[in-house]
Amino acid sequence: MKRLHPAVTVVALSLVAAPLAAQAPWTAVPAFPTACYQDRDQFQAQLAAAIDANHSALARQEQINSTLQKGLDSNMAGKQAAMMAYMQKDQAGFQAYMQDMAMDPESLQTAMAGRLHRLQAFQTEFDSLKGKYDAEQKSTLDPLAADVRRMADPGTHGTPAQLASAVAKYNAAYEALCQRWIVQGNFPGFLARFKHYMTEDYVPGAMRLDAKNQRSLAVMGVNTRDYQSTAPMDAAGKYMDYTRIVFGLRPMKPMSTSL
């Protein structure tokens, strides 16, 4: 059996491990609900638990990475010896490090600024969608809610049947709105676009920068076994924050005649 060169093995393993690490935080995101009312599922509680777990994992990893970076800063005296030892131990890794050093810092900063600008554009798009939803909800549901209140007011002499009809009209209008915006359509479309950008562009770009930083630490003699990019957790957290807002728009239960 032909044995792979060590450098080839390292590259092959990195190609397998990196996508798995990038995917892991996303697997904790609960499947979107299909109901228009929160009491029909446990989504909000499941999402809150996923957000909390992701936030805790992100904070732990940031602390680990920060501690490793401080280890580098406190070991500057042995930097030259560490570099020589690393070069002899891992020539492929050292070559990758030298390629990192040859990269144009301005191009890296430009790429990072571009990703941040794209995130801001997504936030602007979401704010616009939310504003449109709020306006349509107000124009569609407020008049129907007013009808319900009139039928429920003893002074208007609304019959139980009239009240039930007004409530049914309100619930039907809300559920149609919910289908267009929350369960299907506008908000899920935004979430799909946001996730695609984060997984296909934002996370890979951020992970490349983190891999560069990890190599720099390793070359300087820092044990980077526990180092990990926080980009996947950061991206999944941002995605879940939007998701929480979207599905939090659902009322707990349908309107009833017992106001």
Buried (B, 14 or more C-beta within 10 A) or exposed (E): EEEEEEBEEBEEEEEEEBBEBBEEBBEBBBEBBEBBBBEBBEBBEBBEEBBEEBEEBBEEBBEBBEEBBEBBEEEEEEEEEBBEEBBEEBEBBBEBBEEBEEEEEEEBEEBEEEBEEBBEEBEEEBEEBBEEBEEBBEEBBEEBBEBBBBBBEEEEEBEEEBBBBBBBBBBEBBBEBBEBBBBEEBBBEBBEEBBEBBBEBBBBBBBBBBBBBBBBBBBBBBEBEEBBBBBBBBBBBBBBEBBBEBBEBBEEEBBEBEE
